[in-house]
């Protein structure tokens, strides 16, 4: 397993976690709240930064439940975090729902 250095930029948020043993991806948490109107995008910070080894990348995928129930997705799916990037991981969300706004609350996965 590759070790990844992680910096907590917001110590009040939980670290990324795996929902189930054997999961390939860990859940990130929103460090701010935002409301997305239908068709709107929002850049949501996660309160963490990582340092990947050279030659590696991390990917941000949308949560299937948010897509199914609310029409929420990641704009540039998958979002790519290259090995050289050391800033805060932020997720660019979009609300594809035609009628309803969606609220992201601090701490949401």
C-alpha positions in Angstrom: 0.0 0.0 0.0 1.3 3.5 -0.9 1.6 5.9 2.0 0.0 9.3 1.5 0.9 12.3 3.6 -2.2 14.1 4.7 -2.4 17.6 6.3 -5.5 18.6 8.2 -6.4 22.2 7.4 -9.6 22.0 9.5 -9.0 19.9 12.6 -12.7 19.9 13.5 -13.6 17.7 10.5 -13.2 14.0 10.5 -10.4 12.5 8.5 -11.4 10.9 5.2 -12.9 7.5 6.0 -13.7 4.3 4.2 -17.4 3.4 4.7 -16.8 -0.4 4.4 -13.8 -2.7 4.6 -12.3 -3.2 1.2 -13.7 0.1 -0.3 -11.5 1.6 -2.9 -12.4 5.2 -2.1 -12.6 7.2 1.1 -15.3 9.8 1.9 -14.3 13.5 2.0 -16.2 16.0 4.1 -17.3 19.5 3.3 -15.6 22.2 5.4 -18.1 24.9 4.4 -21.8 25.0 3.7 -23.2 26.0 0.3 -26.6 26.0 -1.4 -26.7 25.0 -5.1 -29.7 26.3 -7.1 -30.8 24.2 -10.0 -28.0 24.2 -12.6 -25.6 26.0 -10.3 -22.0 25.0 -9.5 -20.1 25.4 -6.2 -16.4 24.8 -5.2 -16.5 23.0 -1.9 -13.3 22.8 0.2 -12.6 19.6 2.2 -10.2 20.9 4.9 -7.4 18.5 3.8 -4.3 18.5 1.6 -2.4 15.5 0.5 1.1 14.8 -0.8 1.1 11.9 -3.3 4.3 10.2 -4.4 5.6 11.0 -7.9 3.7 9.1 -10.6 0.5 8.7 -8.6 -2.8 10.5 -8.8 -6.0 10.6 -6.6 -9.5 10.9 -8.0 -12.6 12.5 -6.7 -15.8 10.7 -7.8 -19.4 11.7 -7.2 -21.4 9.8 -4.6 -24.0 7.7 -6.4 -26.7 8.3 -3.7 -26.4 12.1 -4.1 -26.7 11.8 -7.9 -29.7 9.4 -7.6 -31.6 11.4 -5.0 -30.7 15.0 -5.7 -29.0 15.2 -9.1 -25.7 16.3 -7.5 -22.4 15.4 -9.3 -18.8 16.4 -9.7 -18.4 18.7 -12.7 -15.1 17.3 -13.9 -15.7 13.7 -13.1 -13.4 12.3 -12.0 -11.6 15.2 -10.4 -7.9 14.5 -10.7 -5.4 15.4 -7.9 -1.9 15.1 -9.4 1.2 14.2 -7.4 2.6 17.7 -7.6 -0.5 19.4 -6.1 -0.1 20.3 -2.5 -3.1 22.7 -1.9 -6.4 22.0 -0.3 -8.6 19.4 -2.0 -11.7 21.2 -3.3 -14.7 19.5 -5.0 -16.5 21.2 -7.8 -20.1 20.2 -7.5 -23.0 20.8 -9.9 -26.8 20.5 -9.2 -28.4 18.9 -12.2 -31.9 18.9 -10.7 -34.2 21.0 -12.8 -36.4 22.2 -9.9 -34.8 21.9 -6.4 -31.9 23.6 -4.7 -29.5 21.4 -2.7 -27.8 22.4 0.5 -24.3 21.1 1.4 -23.7 21.4 5.1 -20.4 21.6 6.8 -19.3 18.0 7.6 -21.4 16.4 4.9 -19.8 13.6 2.9 
